[in-house]
Amino acid sequence: MRIILIGPPGAGKGTQAVRLAAHLSIPHISTGDLFRAHMNQGDQLGRTADVAVRAGLLVPDEVTIAMIEERLARPDTEGGFLLDGFPRNLAQAQALDALLAGARSRLDSVLDLEIPESQVVSRIAGRRLCREDREHIFHLDHSPPRVAGTCDVCGGELYQRDDDHEATVRRRLEVYRADTAPVVDHYRGQGLVTRISALGSVEEVLDRALAAIGQGEAQGHGLPSK
């Protein structure tokens, strides 16, 4: 299956993308992973992306599209793929349509994770990371540390990323709405979009995604609406 997973910051898109791709035995293609891979390789695409990232800018569309084109040309995508973080705007969506058409292929589904803005702000703004190991993540409401400001695992200091401050989260949501709403509308016009609630446990959201693509039952959590 050829799937796009779309969702705002804080919707759990990355977590669901990994699990869904593993369940379907298709490659999970993340633009973030592609950027890092090309930057580490130091090729022309990577160098261009690195300049943008260091300047705090978005990687140019033409660079992102070229990376996606190269990735989709690899043999492991012949049985399908799951795109995470692409397309992020209408120009990228149109470029993807052209790429797939040129390969005599097409998308099967676009899954749109939905979550109230208040929940996004709560999820992200309450997050705290350990300075010693950023894999140690806590949340002030859902998984607070035993001692305020201190990592339960290693005793390191917990901190809030600049991107996680409420004002920054709200700005990220504004950008997401401006850039991604046209993408969703574009694919809705092709009859590909299924809305899925991102609320609930990881397993519940995965059930909904699988039900949406006809790969499993929603296990009592409710079918998604088209």
Buried (B, 14 or more C-beta within 10 A) or exposed (E): BBBBBBBBBBBBBBEBBBBBBEBBEBBBBBBEBBBBBBBEEEBEBBEBBBBBBEEEEBBEBEBBBBBBBEBBEEEEBEEBBBBBBBBBBBBBBBBBBEBBEEEEBEBEBBBBBBBEEEBBBBBBBBBBBBEBEEEBEBBBEEEBBEEEEBBBEEEBEBEBEEEBEEEBBBEBBEEBEEBBEBBBEBBBEEEBBBBBBBBBEEEBBBBBBBBBBEEBEBEEBBEBEE
